[in-house]
């Protein structure tokens, strides 16, 4: 018989999930704005900045998980 391992998870309330989503979106907005400023405030790259920021944050989270 194979042994099974359970991984404990922390359940979140809907309010906690909403708050963490808002925090994440605010972090993305701030970083995307930094990219906009670094580009010399050139318009037309909003989606690129947002997606780049999401990608950076996903990579950071993955790096923290492997440490």
C-alpha positions, 0 to 999 in steps of 0.5 A: 500500500502506498503512503500518501502525504498530505500538505497542510493548506491555509484556508482564506476567507473571501475578504482575505483573498480580496485584500491580497488581490488588491494588494497584488494589483497595487504592487503591479500598478506601482511597478508598471508605472516605474517602467512607464517612467523609465521609458520616458513616459511614452504612451502606448505600452501600458499592457506591455508594462503590466504583463512584464510586471506580472511576469517579474512577480511570478518569477520572484515568487517562484524563486522564493519558493525554491529557496 
